[in-house]
Amino acid sequence: MINVKLFKKDDIIYGYEMSGHADYRPYGQDIVCAGASILGYTTLNSIIEVANIKESSIYYNIIDEEGFMHVLLKDNISNKQLETTQIIFQTYLIGMKLLKDSYKDYVSIDFEEVD
């Protein structure tokens, strides 16, 4: 199962973590893993390219073989950048919810409050 966790504080999303494999189909044919992966990578790249946030202002760790991606904003971003990331994170969440709705036995979504 792909477990998605969104990190938030006061209704502001600061990052996400995906872990696990869907095991919907064999490696290379698993559309659930492919869908989750492209959403995760698109979100990370959008934070950098669309929100104009330097990689040094994002903590991220990716271990593809383990199906692991952890992305978290650091504190040194502007209000405008934070505003833009909320649109990006909400889009990520919508995509993951659509994936979960179609493959409910293979995707879980949770939220975790952070300091």
Secondary structure, DSSP 4 states (H G I P E B T S, - for coil): -EEEEEEEETTEEEEEEEES---SSSTT--HHHHHHHHHHHHHHHHHHHTS---GGGEEEEEEGGGTEEEEEE-S---HHHHHHHHHHHHHHHHHHHHHHHH-TTTEEEEEEE--
